Amino acid sequence: MLALSPMLMLLLMASFFDTTAGQIGICYGEYGNNLPSNSEAVAMYKQYNIRRMRMYSPNPNALDALHSQTEASTWVRDNVQKYNDYISVGNEVMPRGPGGAGTVLFQAMQNIDKALSEAGLSIPVSTTTYMGAFTDTYPPSRGRFGDDYLNFLKPVIGFLVSKRYPLLVNIYTYFGYKNGDVSLEFSLFKPSSNEFNDPNNQLQLHHQNLFDSNLDSVYVALEKSGGGSLKVVVSESGWPTQGGPGASVGNAEAYINNLIQHIRHVERYFGLFLPTTKQLKYGVNFN
C-alpha cells in the first residue's frame, strides 16, 4: 500500500480565498498508525509555524446526515461557526460510493450553504473531486468529466457557478507516472522529453510538467460542462515515500520542493512529519 497518509499531503489553497497570495498548509488525516493525538498535532503545527489545516472530519456519515436541513443547521452551529474559513462537502465523492453519497451531495451542499447564510456567515461551500473523475485528459484540450461523474456533478457545477464558489480538486501526478503514462521527470517538475504543445488548443500551450497539464484538463472539462467561469483550487497534492515504483523519500522531497518553487508566489506554511519522532521527514526549501 502506498505511503500516502494525509499527514504527508501538501495542501494548496489557491488565491480564490486570498486575493493577495495563495496559501499552503497540510492536510490533517486521522487514519493510520502511530498518529499523534489532536493536541500533539496542533502543537506540531504551531512548532513549525503551520497556520492552515485541512481537516477531513466529521466525515463518514456527514453527507447522509446533511440531507436534512435541520441536521445541516446543527452541524454548522457545532462545527463551523467557531473554527472554519471554508467548507468542502465530501472528499472525492464517487457516483456509486458508500451510502450513495453522490445522490445527496448537491442537496447537502445547498443545505450547508443555507445554514451558513442563516448564521450570518459568508463561507464558500464546495466539494472536492479528483483526477479520476475526468477522462481524455491528454492532451488537456480533450479533457472532460466521465459520464458517470458528470451526471451527479452537473447540478453541483451549476450551484458553484451561481454562488461564485470554487471547485476543489486533488491532483497527484504520481499516479500518471505509476500507470506508465509519463516519465518520472515530467511528474517531478524536471526537464523531460514529455514536454509538449497542446495541438488542439488555439494557443498551443506548452506543458512542461504533468501538474499543469492535469490542471488545464480540469479547466477544459469545466468549460465543456457549463463551469467555464469557475476557479479551481488544488486541495491536495503530494508524492509517496514508499510502496510503489518511484516512491521514495528523495522523490517526495523533489516533488514537494519543486511544486513549491513552481507556485513560489504563495505563502509558505508547510510541514511533513515522521509519525514516531514527530520531526520533519525531509528538508523542504522555502526560499
C-alpha angles and dihedrals in degrees: 000000000000118000094239100138112167087239086071097047121110113227117210119193109190126218093271088090095041119032093199101050145351118254135228127201136139134263116249108218124184101198121091143055129302093009118168121248118259091260092048091050092052090048090052091051091052093046092057095038093246106162103176130061134181112210125197100199149119080050130126099075099014099107093050093046092048090058083090118071090216091055091046092053092048091049092051091050095048101038112021117035095069103034121023138079096187140001136225112197103212131349119242092341111195127213091242099024128142111311092002091280092170091064094059101033097096094048091045090054091049092049093049091048091050092048091051091050091050089051090053093246125140100204122146113242118206142141131241120237131173142218091270087073090065133069137191090030094157115105093022093228088070094053119131141152117270109255094246092051095044091054093066099026095054094083089042090056090049090051093050092048092050092049096038090234122148130247114238118219132184112218121192112174089187091081092055088055094043091052090054095246097123141008125272090245093055089052094048098050091254127134107281143173086235092075109121148169113238102244094198096052118090089222091046090218115209113233117203098174141026094242093064091041091054093046093051090051089056091054091048092050090051091049089054091049101050095268101102092126095055125112116226121220117198099221099180139016134155148126129249120246095208144356105072147035111308091008107135142127090251094054092043090052092048093048096048095045093044091048091051091050089048090059096029093147089075127091112268111232109139142130142176122198141195109235094225105042097025087224127132108280095217139351119281118198111216095175 
